[in-house]
Amino acid sequence: MSDLKNASPESNLPRRGFMKGTAALMATAAVGSVAASRAAAQESLGAKAPFSLPELPYGYDALNPIIDTQTMTIHHTKHHQGYVSKLNAAIASDTSLANMTLSQLLMNLDKLPESVQTAVRNNGGGHANHSLFWTVMRPAAKASLPTGDLAAQITSKFGSFDNFKQEFATAASSQFGSGWAWLALGKDGLKVFGTPNQDSPLMMGMKPLLGLDVWEHAYYLKYQNRRPEYIDAFWNVVNWDQVAKYMTA
Ligand code: MN3
């Protein structure tokens, strides 16, 4: 007990690179992930320029061995940061966009000035997609299955959870080149599909619930050309509680 007594409140917050071992990762996930993950994706979508890189809701090493530390670090600090910086540069070039949130920008792409459409599509999409991606994963020790209404809707739409997984894996493995696989919510309920590049379900008027990044930068260091192996391993780190929250948010 004396250890707990002496611990400062900050010791319960995610401290990347400082906490080691399963117990520390579990404590980080239990205390830090829910609040941080809600903040990350929803705040990114509701934010206006200048946009900023959200914190990961866990450490860079938290998804080992499914997604390795180096991949997570480069993916977050270089790739995601790159989308944020280029999105900011694009918005700064046209002050008429300064009052639009990220989700408004993505849902109204075709109404934006033509000069910024491609930059917003690629970099705004990249910022939104990655902000969601980090939050729909969590350490493998905490892996879960869908429950409640989400589980019922998956079964009703796809026949079974296994059928859903198969359809999602097919969307992910058959996406040619760079892109994403999605479970999204639209007018007709749940839907599974792939998008090229950084296109977001928001651009089609749908709400993204679960996304899997199948750009090579997301898996190549560990899985090389074995994309199906990466897709299969992904199920071990899906945070279904967060996916369910996005469905009702
Ligand atoms: Mn990526």
Boltz pocket constraint, residues with backbone or C-beta under 6 A from the ligand:
constraints:
  - pocket:
      binder: B
      contacts: [[A, 75], [A, 79], [A, 130], [A, 213], [A, 215], [A, 217], [A, 218]]
      max_distance: 6.0
